[in-house]
Amino acid sequence: MQTNYRILLIAIIFLGAGCLGCELGKTTPDGLATVWKPSTTLLRVSPVSPWYRRLVKPDALSLTQASMDNDRQTLTIFAEKPFYLERPEPEITLTGVLQSSPVRVGPNTRDMPLKLETQAETLSVYVTSREEEILDRFVNRKVRVIGKRVDQRAEGYGFEIWIGSISTNDD
């Protein structure tokens, strides 16, 4: 019985070492031991695994309840959501370039993966992972955003734009 537990423990160790990016090196000159060393192979880590994305991905029509008008490339994001409608800020129209933004990982961060660069300012774009995925087609493009400029300074952050709708502005 103890032998089965030992075999299981060894299998778990090998599996863990493989997942953590270790690779089996050469054996020692006496042939008695095996050397483990860190892998030099870069691993691409996705913030959400493709397996999980397939598990929770809804059909295309209900994806964040966004609607796409193919002629004008207009995408409705939060315009009909209760949390968006309840915000007291007025809706504004901004034009600029939607850019990717580096994100710090960890507690007490509110870094957003997208930013809107206008002539007057650069605003963080409030999104969840679902909206980030569907807004990807607008990254590095001129866009027209109808949204709410939300002041998050009281929480220790800056201004954000909460997108009601977004469209291309490639004029």
Rosetta silent file (secondary structure, phi, psi, omega in degrees, C-alpha in Angstrom):
SEQUENCE: MQTNYRILLIAIIFLGAGCLGCELGKTTPDGLATVWKPSTTLLRVSPVSPWYRRLVKPDALSLTQASMDNDRQTLTIFAEKPFYLERPEPEITLTGVLQSSPVRVGPNTRDMPLKLETQAETLSVYVTSREEEILDRFVNRKVRVIGKRVDQRAEGYGFEIWIGSISTNDD
SCORE:     score description
SCORE:     0.000 S_00000001
   1 L     0.000  -42.288  178.580    0.000    0.000    0.000 S_00000001
   2 H   -65.359  -31.047  179.576    2.830    2.407    0.846 S_00000001
   3 H   -62.900  -40.330  178.614    4.450    1.596   -2.486 S_00000001
   4 H   -62.571  -40.609  177.715    1.374    2.887   -4.339 S_00000001
   5 H   -65.486  -38.332  178.318    1.540    6.169   -2.417 S_00000001
   6 H   -65.118  -43.300  178.902    5.238    6.524   -3.212 S_00000001
   7 H   -62.684  -42.930  177.980    4.615    5.930   -6.903 S_00000001
   8 H   -62.397  -42.323  178.641    1.790    8.476   -6.813 S_00000001
   9 H   -62.898  -43.234  178.641    4.015   10.994   -5.017 S_00000001
  10 H   -63.505  -41.638  178.928    6.799   10.512   -7.571 S_00000001
  11 H   -62.954  -40.351  178.729    4.310   10.953  -10.429 S_00000001
  12 H   -65.047  -40.415  178.664    3.019   14.174   -8.867 S_00000001
  13 H   -63.104  -45.954  178.864    6.565   15.506   -8.481 S_00000001
  14 H   -63.404  -41.723  178.868    7.396   14.766  -12.127 S_00000001
  15 H   -63.856  -44.283  178.649    4.144   16.322  -13.284 S_00000001
  16 H   -62.812  -42.277  179.541    4.721   19.420  -11.150 S_00000001
  17 H   -64.099  -38.718  178.386    8.284   19.813  -12.377 S_00000001
  18 H   -66.746  -39.474 -179.788    7.108   19.555  -15.970 S_00000001
  19 H   -71.605  -28.119 -177.561    4.374   22.131  -15.436 S_00000001
  20 L   -86.556    0.562  175.400    6.738   24.553  -13.716 S_00000001
  21 L    90.550   27.335  175.433    9.125   24.638  -16.637 S_00000001
  22 E   -96.467  154.636  175.878   11.862   22.288  -15.472 S_00000001
  23 E  -133.459  152.203 -178.279   13.608   19.894  -17.786 S_00000001
  24 E   -75.805  125.598 -179.559   15.552   16.758  -17.144 S_00000001
  25 E   -95.561 -158.944 -179.452   19.258   17.359  -17.474 S_00000001
  26 E   -78.173  158.172  173.916   22.198   14.972  -17.720 S_00000001
  27 E   -79.852  159.013  178.968   22.923   12.303  -15.178 S_00000001
  28 L   -68.285  161.479 -177.317   25.862   12.750  -12.859 S_00000001
  29 L   -56.332  -32.103  179.825   29.184   11.165  -13.896 S_00000001
  30 L   -80.986   -5.860  175.770   28.642    8.225  -11.555 S_00000001
  31 L    77.562    8.294 -175.444   25.237    7.598  -13.166 S_00000001
  32 L   -94.204  -21.971 -175.530   23.411    7.559   -9.854 S_00000001
  33 L  -130.844  155.467  177.030   21.565   10.877   -9.926 S_00000001
  34 E  -112.071  136.721 -177.069   19.683   12.970  -12.413 S_00000001
  35 E   -97.219  127.972  173.972   20.144   16.733  -12.513 S_00000001
  36 E   -98.913  138.533  178.147   17.100   18.993  -12.803 S_00000001
  37 E  -137.900  154.891  177.919   17.625   22.448  -14.180 S_00000001
  38 E   -62.980  144.383  179.330   15.326   25.357  -14.993 S_00000001
  39 L   -75.014  145.278  174.605   14.031   25.330  -18.525 S_00000001
  40 L   -97.107   -1.100  179.642   15.235   27.977  -20.947 S_00000001
  41 L   -80.146  126.418  178.536   12.111   27.532  -23.037 S_00000001
  42 L   -74.534  133.169  177.427    9.730   30.467  -22.720 S_00000001
  43 L  -101.513  134.363  175.526    6.208   29.464  -21.823 S_00000001
  44 L   -90.933  118.451 -178.527    3.287   31.507  -23.128 S_00000001
  45 L  -108.152  120.834  178.713    0.808   31.894  -20.313 S_00000001
  46 L   -87.843  139.285  179.475   -2.684   32.989  -21.222 S_00000001
  47 L   -60.608  -31.521  174.948   -4.621   34.977  -18.608 S_00000001
  48 L  -129.011  125.500 -176.261   -7.581   32.663  -19.232 S_00000001
  49 L   -64.990  146.402  177.947   -6.898   29.136  -20.391 S_00000001
  50 H   -58.914  -33.355  178.801   -8.398   28.132  -23.744 S_00000001
  51 H   -62.140  -46.441  179.481  -10.050   25.190  -21.985 S_00000001
  52 H   -65.282  -40.106 -179.884  -11.842   27.521  -19.567 S_00000001
  53 H   -61.162  -40.467  177.663  -12.760   29.885  -22.396 S_00000001
  54 H   -66.821  -34.800 -177.876  -14.392   27.004  -24.296 S_00000001
  55 H   -67.177  -41.370 -174.307  -16.215   25.951  -21.144 S_00000001
  56 H  -105.355   -2.824 -175.489  -17.777   29.338  -20.414 S_00000001
  57 L   -70.046  117.439  178.343  -17.894   30.921  -23.875 S_00000001
  58 L   -77.717  173.441  178.336  -21.520   31.696  -24.708 S_00000001
  59 L   -65.092  160.953 -171.268  -22.867   31.746  -28.223 S_00000001
  60 H   -59.782  -31.117 -176.630  -21.828   34.692  -30.373 S_00000001
  61 H   -73.862  -26.912 -176.907  -25.136   36.544  -30.038 S_00000001
  62 H  -102.681    6.780 -178.817  -25.096   36.707  -26.254 S_00000001
  63 H   -61.353  106.430 -175.159  -21.420   37.541  -25.780 S_00000001
  64 H    50.108   24.502 -178.333  -21.710   40.350  -23.209 S_00000001
  65 H    51.708   35.087  179.799  -25.017   41.094  -24.897 S_00000001
  66 L   -89.026  142.154  177.038  -23.028   43.072  -27.438 S_00000001
  67 L  -118.158  141.160 -175.549  -24.519   43.739  -30.825 S_00000001
  68 E  -119.050  125.711  173.708  -22.462   44.360  -33.913 S_00000001
  69 E   -98.422  106.966 -172.198  -23.584   46.352  -36.921 S_00000001
  70 L   -64.245  -28.236 -178.159  -21.310   45.017  -39.668 S_00000001
  71 L   -69.155  -43.448 -175.280  -21.778   48.001  -41.976 S_00000001
  72 L  -104.895   -0.600 -178.048  -20.544   50.628  -39.530 S_00000001
  73 L    55.173   47.043  178.180  -18.479   48.389  -37.223 S_00000001
  74 E  -102.648  132.355 -177.710  -20.412   49.613  -34.162 S_00000001
  75 E  -123.723  125.314  176.617  -20.292   47.496  -31.038 S_00000001
  76 E   -89.512  123.682 -177.397  -22.579   48.000  -28.042 S_00000001
  77 L  -105.067  -76.181 -174.835  -20.732   47.180  -24.813 S_00000001
  78 L  -110.262    1.115 -170.563  -22.320   48.512  -21.608 S_00000001
  79 L   -53.974  -29.659 -177.260  -24.985   50.905  -22.959 S_00000001
  80 L  -106.400    3.610 -178.158  -27.873   48.713  -21.816 S_00000001
  81 L   -79.651  138.548 -179.714  -26.334   47.364  -18.598 S_00000001
  82 H   -58.262  -41.205 -178.422  -27.966   48.508  -15.320 S_00000001
  83 H   -63.931  -31.530  178.174  -24.635   49.367  -13.641 S_00000001
  84 H   -74.493  -45.635 -178.202  -23.778   51.642  -16.578 S_00000001
  85 H   -65.134  -30.058 -178.040  -27.186   53.302  -16.741 S_00000001
  86 L   -78.167  -15.217  179.380  -27.168   53.996  -12.977 S_00000001
  87 L   -66.061  137.645 -176.777  -23.906   55.979  -13.108 S_00000001
  88 L   -77.233  -16.023 -176.841  -24.598   59.734  -12.719 S_00000001
  89 L   -64.412  145.329  177.337  -21.917   60.846  -15.207 S_00000001
  90 L   -75.805  153.554  174.802  -23.189   62.146  -18.556 S_00000001
  91 E   -75.292  138.976  177.699  -22.424   60.239  -21.732 S_00000001
  92 E  -127.886  161.318  176.290  -19.706   61.824  -23.833 S_00000001
  93 E  -112.524  125.790  179.312  -18.320   61.126  -27.282 S_00000001
  94 E  -124.561  146.351  171.419  -14.563   60.707  -27.636 S_00000001
  95 E  -121.004  143.313 -179.239  -12.394   59.948  -30.634 S_00000001
  96 E   177.205 -163.601 -179.654   -8.948   58.481  -30.361 S_00000001
  97 E  -113.036  127.693  176.603   -6.874   55.345  -30.757 S_00000001
  98 E   -82.284  124.876 -176.113   -7.597   52.243  -28.691 S_00000001
  99 E  -124.331  154.125  169.752   -4.292   50.816  -27.435 S_00000001
 100 E   -74.955  152.695 -177.858   -3.150   47.819  -25.418 S_00000001
 101 L  -137.638  139.103  178.741   -1.788   48.696  -22.006 S_00000001
 102 L   -65.567  145.540 -176.488    0.544   46.763  -19.677 S_00000001
 103 L  -122.307  129.001  172.370   -1.189   45.291  -16.645 S_00000001
 104 L   -82.096  136.762  178.768    0.296   44.699  -13.201 S_00000001
 105 L  -100.770  133.706  177.363   -0.877   41.438  -11.680 S_00000001
 106 L   148.068  175.772  179.399   -1.613   41.337   -7.983 S_00000001
 107 L   -70.873  157.414  176.856   -3.892   42.537   -5.248 S_00000001
 108 L    59.819   32.569  173.998   -4.997   46.162   -5.045 S_00000001
 109 L  -118.165  148.231  175.334   -4.488   46.838   -8.738 S_00000001
 110 L  -133.392   36.400  177.980   -7.055   48.134  -11.155 S_00000001
 111 L   -68.628  133.504  178.978   -4.885   48.202  -14.239 S_00000001
 112 L  -103.803  142.906 -175.782   -6.962   47.861  -17.367 S_00000001
 113 L   -74.863   -7.070 -179.760   -5.590   46.058  -20.433 S_00000001
 114 E  -130.240  151.309  174.784   -6.803   48.781  -22.804 S_00000001
 115 E  -139.218  152.527  178.002   -6.472   52.547  -22.953 S_00000001
 116 E  -110.367  116.556  179.494   -8.004   55.211  -25.152 S_00000001
 117 E   -98.002  111.671  176.033   -5.548   57.838  -26.364 S_00000001
 118 L  -106.027  177.338  177.595   -7.308   61.049  -27.345 S_00000001
 119 L   -67.354  -31.302 -175.851   -5.739   64.397  -28.223 S_00000001
 120 L   -88.594  -34.927 -174.449   -6.545   65.736  -24.748 S_00000001
 121 L  -161.204  170.809  173.625   -5.806   62.748  -22.488 S_00000001
 122 E  -115.881  124.153 -176.981   -5.238   59.028  -22.128 S_00000001
 123 E  -115.791  138.735  169.794   -7.989   57.119  -20.324 S_00000001
 124 E   -67.778  142.999  179.184   -8.036   53.571  -18.987 S_00000001
 125 E  -102.837  117.917  179.183  -10.842   51.581  -20.590 S_00000001
 126 E   -72.981  120.302  177.572  -12.952   49.661  -18.081 S_00000001
 127 L  -147.645  158.116  166.498  -13.476   46.110  -19.374 S_00000001
 128 L  -101.521  177.951 -177.621  -13.824   42.566  -18.133 S_00000001
 129 H   -62.050  -31.895  178.751  -12.071   39.699  -19.906 S_00000001
 130 H   -66.629  -46.465  179.218  -15.112   39.161  -22.133 S_00000001
 131 H   -66.784  -35.106  177.957  -15.194   42.748  -23.348 S_00000001
 132 H   -58.931  -41.743 -178.901  -11.436   42.706  -23.798 S_00000001
 133 H   -64.967  -41.972 -177.578  -11.794   39.776  -26.157 S_00000001
 134 H   -81.609  -19.579  176.366  -14.458   41.395  -28.315 S_00000001
 135 H   -83.353   -6.379 -177.335  -12.728   44.807  -28.323 S_00000001
 136 H   -56.537  -32.772 -179.052   -9.557   43.228  -29.688 S_00000001
 137 H   -67.382  -15.467 -178.951  -10.645   44.025  -33.268 S_00000001
 138 H   -98.140   -7.112 -176.650  -10.482   47.760  -32.412 S_00000001
 139 L   -65.032  136.987 -178.756   -6.948   47.794  -30.935 S_00000001
 140 L    66.596   25.636  177.381   -4.527   50.127  -32.770 S_00000001
 141 E  -125.380  154.454  173.058   -7.389   51.681  -34.718 S_00000001
 142 E   -73.000  131.499 -177.075   -9.027   55.089  -34.632 S_00000001
 143 E  -132.850  160.105  172.566  -12.316   54.732  -32.804 S_00000001
 144 E  -117.204  120.753 -175.714  -15.334   56.764  -31.773 S_00000001
 145 E  -115.276  131.216  168.216  -16.495   55.954  -28.242 S_00000001
 146 E  -108.176  118.530 -175.573  -19.748   56.928  -26.587 S_00000001
 147 E  -164.239 -170.112 -179.482  -19.294   56.350  -22.887 S_00000001
 148 E  -116.158  128.645  177.493  -19.001   57.706  -19.385 S_00000001
 149 E   -85.964  106.375 -172.086  -15.816   59.278  -18.034 S_00000001
 150 E  -103.053  128.031 -179.880  -15.739   57.866  -14.499 S_00000001
 151 E   -85.518  112.023  179.098  -13.585   59.431  -11.780 S_00000001
 152 L  -107.261   16.913 -178.049  -11.884   56.658   -9.759 S_00000001
 153 H   -64.739  -32.725  179.055   -9.476   58.996   -7.929 S_00000001
 154 H   -63.037  -28.191  178.189  -11.289   58.541   -4.604 S_00000001
 155 H   -89.343    0.743  178.502  -10.417   54.832   -4.829 S_00000001
 156 L    94.065   14.405  179.667   -6.786   55.661   -5.594 S_00000001
 157 L  -117.751 -160.125 -179.690   -6.915   55.275   -9.371 S_00000001
 158 L  -115.193 -147.860  176.662   -7.462   57.747  -12.179 S_00000001
 159 E   -88.966  145.660  176.311  -10.145   58.437  -14.743 S_00000001
 160 E  -128.006  156.098  170.474  -11.641   55.590  -16.751 S_00000001
 161 E  -108.909  125.444  174.547  -13.904   55.466  -19.751 S_00000001
 162 E   -98.925  114.417 -171.582  -16.806   53.051  -19.466 S_00000001
 163 E   -80.551  121.177  170.276  -17.766   52.280  -23.057 S_00000001
 164 E   -80.540  -50.159  175.181  -21.446   52.366  -23.953 S_00000001
 165 E  -150.164  157.794 -178.092  -20.689   51.773  -27.621 S_00000001
 166 E  -140.312  143.552  176.505  -17.657   51.906  -29.871 S_00000001
 167 E  -143.309  159.534  177.550  -17.239   52.215  -33.624 S_00000001
 168 E   -72.025  151.221 -179.425  -14.383   52.532  -36.053 S_00000001
 169 L  -136.316   55.110 -174.753  -13.421   56.034  -37.096 S_00000001
 170 L   -84.615   25.786 -179.048  -11.098   55.337  -40.020 S_00000001
 171 L   -61.356    0.000    0.000  -12.139   58.497  -41.888 S_00000001
